[in-house]
Amino acid sequence: MSKKENTLTIPDELVMNKIYLIRNQKVMLDSDLAELYQVETKVLNQQVKRNLKRFPEDFMFQLTKEEWEFMRSQIVTGSGIKRNISALPFVFTEQGVAMLSGILNSDRAIAVNIQIMRIFTRIRQMLADNTDLRLDIEKIKNKLDNQDKNMEIVFRYLDELLEKKESRSRVTEERNKIGYKMP
């Protein structure tokens, strides 16, 4: 394999666009990984099936028919992926992608795998940063909600005071005045 092929890099955006959220897990399709590794999907899946002990449920799982139909309608993969329609794709979690480097023995697979691992790490960091930001926003919202509640209480007390004042003034107007009356 030439040095040029070893240093070949794939744009990060291309890899990021191939990471999906399914069953609350970030995963990659077998066909997308095969394309990145420059092997046929069939070859990749054969290697995986020969090494099934390395791929427990949290590393790899097969999509249901409903999940696959939904994904195909969302990402419009019909023309790009040559796949037997009855064969449902496998998806690999971050750990599953890492395990693939152990069963695919090519320099390209290793280089692509390293790049994918770095992107997964970057995504995890971005999510952590967003989580901190989200928590700060929640704190601000809670403070604003408390201030709104406090303002409501103040206005309610003011309304009650105004009502009391009006009722007192009505009572004083209705009372007969005492003292000397001039005819």
C-alpha positions as CSV (number, residue, x, y, z in Angstrom):
1,M,0.0,0.0,0.0
2,S,1.4,3.4,-0.9
3,K,2.2,6.2,1.6
4,K,-0.3,8.4,-0.2
5,E,-3.1,6.0,0.5
6,N,-2.0,5.6,4.2
7,T,-2.2,9.4,4.7
8,L,-5.5,9.7,2.9
9,T,-8.0,11.5,5.0
10,I,-11.7,11.7,4.8
11,P,-13.5,15.0,5.5
12,D,-14.8,15.0,9.1
13,E,-18.1,16.3,7.9
14,L,-18.5,13.2,5.7
15,V,-18.0,10.9,8.6
16,M,-20.2,13.0,11.0
17,N,-23.0,12.8,8.5
18,K,-22.9,9.0,8.7
19,I,-23.5,8.9,12.4
20,Y,-27.1,8.4,13.4
21,L,-29.0,8.3,16.6
22,I,-30.9,5.0,16.9
23,R,-32.3,3.6,20.1
24,N,-30.6,6.5,21.9
25,Q,-27.2,5.4,20.7
26,K,-24.9,7.0,18.2
27,V,-24.3,4.4,15.5
28,M,-23.0,3.9,11.9
29,L,-24.5,1.7,9.2
30,D,-22.6,-1.3,8.0
31,S,-22.8,0.0,4.4
32,D,-21.4,3.4,5.4
33,L,-18.5,1.9,7.2
34,A,-17.8,-0.5,4.3
35,E,-17.7,2.6,2.0
36,L,-15.3,4.4,4.3
37,Y,-13.1,1.3,4.6
38,Q,-13.4,0.7,0.8
39,V,-14.7,-2.8,1.1
40,E,-18.0,-4.3,0.1
41,T,-20.7,-4.4,2.8
42,K,-21.0,-8.1,2.2
43,V,-17.2,-8.6,3.1
44,L,-17.5,-6.4,6.2
45,N,-20.5,-8.4,7.4
46,Q,-18.8,-11.7,6.7
47,Q,-15.9,-10.6,8.8
48,V,-18.2,-9.6,11.6
49,K,-20.1,-12.9,11.5
50,R,-16.9,-14.8,11.7
51,N,-16.0,-12.8,14.9
52,L,-19.5,-12.5,16.5
53,K,-18.0,-13.0,20.0
54,R,-16.4,-9.6,19.6
55,F,-19.7,-7.8,19.0
56,P,-22.2,-8.0,21.8
57,E,-25.6,-6.1,21.6
58,D,-24.1,-2.9,22.9
59,F,-21.4,-2.9,20.1
60,M,-23.6,-3.9,17.2
61,F,-27.3,-4.7,16.5
62,Q,-29.5,-5.2,13.5
63,L,-32.1,-2.7,12.6
64,T,-35.8,-3.7,12.6
65,K,-37.8,-3.4,9.4
66,E,-39.6,-0.3,10.8
67,E,-36.3,1.4,11.8
68,W,-34.8,0.7,8.4
69,E,-37.8,2.0,6.5
70,F,-37.8,5.2,8.6
71,M,-34.1,5.7,8.1
72,R,-34.3,5.2,4.4
73,S,-37.2,7.7,4.2
74,Q,-35.2,10.2,6.2
75,I,-31.8,9.9,4.6
76,V,-32.9,8.9,1.1
77,T,-30.4,6.0,0.7
78,G,-32.3,4.0,-1.8
79,S,-30.1,5.0,-4.7
80,G,-26.8,5.1,-2.9
81,I,-26.8,1.7,-1.1
82,K,-26.8,-1.5,-3.1
83,R,-28.4,-3.9,-0.6
84,N,-30.8,-6.8,-0.7
85,I,-34.1,-5.2,0.5
86,S,-34.8,-8.2,2.7
87,A,-31.4,-8.0,4.4
88,L,-31.7,-5.5,7.3
89,P,-28.5,-3.6,8.0
90,F,-26.3,-3.9,11.0
91,V,-25.3,-0.8,12.9
92,F,-22.2,-0.3,15.0
93,T,-21.9,1.8,18.2
94,E,-18.7,3.6,19.0
95,Q,-17.3,0.5,20.7
96,G,-18.4,-1.7,17.7
97,V,-16.5,0.6,15.3
98,A,-13.4,0.3,17.5
99,M,-13.7,-3.5,17.5
100,L,-13.9,-3.5,13.7
101,S,-10.3,-2.3,13.5
102,G,-9.3,-5.7,15.1
103,I,-11.0,-7.8,12.4
104,L,-10.3,-5.7,9.3
105,N,-6.6,-6.0,8.5
106,S,-5.8,-3.1,6.2
107,D,-3.9,0.1,6.7
108,R,-6.9,2.1,5.4
109,A,-9.3,0.5,7.9
110,I,-6.9,1.4,10.7
111,A,-6.5,5.0,9.5
112,V,-10.3,5.5,9.0
113,N,-11.0,3.8,12.3
114,I,-8.7,6.3,14.2
115,Q,-10.4,9.2,12.4
116,I,-13.9,7.8,13.3
117,M,-12.9,7.4,17.0
118,R,-11.6,11.0,17.1
119,I,-14.9,12.2,15.7
120,F,-17.0,10.2,18.2
121,T,-14.9,11.8,20.9
122,R,-15.4,15.2,19.5
123,I,-19.2,14.7,19.3
124,R,-19.2,13.5,22.9
125,Q,-17.3,16.6,24.0
126,M,-19.7,18.8,22.1
127,L,-22.7,17.1,23.8
128,A,-21.0,17.6,27.1
129,D,-20.5,21.3,26.4
130,N,-24.1,21.6,25.3
131,T,-25.3,19.9,28.4
132,D,-23.4,22.4,30.6
133,L,-25.0,25.2,28.6
134,R,-28.4,23.7,28.9
135,L,-28.0,23.4,32.7
136,D,-27.1,27.0,32.9
137,I,-30.1,28.0,30.8
138,E,-32.4,25.9,33.1
139,K,-31.0,27.7,36.2
140,I,-31.8,31.1,34.6
141,K,-35.3,29.9,33.6
142,N,-35.9,28.7,37.2
143,K,-34.8,32.1,38.6
144,L,-37.0,33.9,36.1
145,D,-39.9,31.6,37.0
146,N,-39.4,32.4,40.7
147,Q,-39.2,36.1,40.0
148,D,-42.5,35.9,38.0
149,K,-44.1,34.1,40.9
150,N,-42.8,36.7,43.4
151,M,-44.1,39.5,41.1
152,E,-47.5,37.8,41.0
153,I,-47.6,37.7,44.8
154,V,-46.7,41.4,45.0
155,F,-49.4,42.4,42.5
156,R,-52.0,40.2,44.3
157,Y,-51.1,41.9,47.6
158,L,-51.4,45.3,45.9
159,D,-54.8,44.4,44.5
160,E,-56.0,43.3,48.0
161,L,-54.8,46.5,49.5
162,L,-56.6,48.6,46.8
163,E,-59.8,46.6,47.4
164,K,-59.5,47.2,51.2
165,K,-58.9,50.9,50.7
166,E,-61.9,51.1,48.3
167,S,-64.2,49.2,50.7
168,R,-63.1,51.5,53.6
169,S,-63.9,54.6,51.5
170,R,-67.3,53.2,50.6
171,V,-68.0,52.5,54.3
172,T,-67.0,56.1,55.3
173,E,-69.3,57.5,52.6
174,E,-72.3,55.5,53.7
175,R,-72.0,56.5,57.4
176,N,-74.1,59.2,58.8
177,K,-72.1,62.1,59.9
178,I,-72.4,63.0,63.5
179,G,-72.4,66.4,65.1
180,Y,-74.4,69.5,64.7
181,K,-76.5,69.7,61.6
182,M,-77.5,72.9,60.0
183,P,-81.0,73.1,58.6
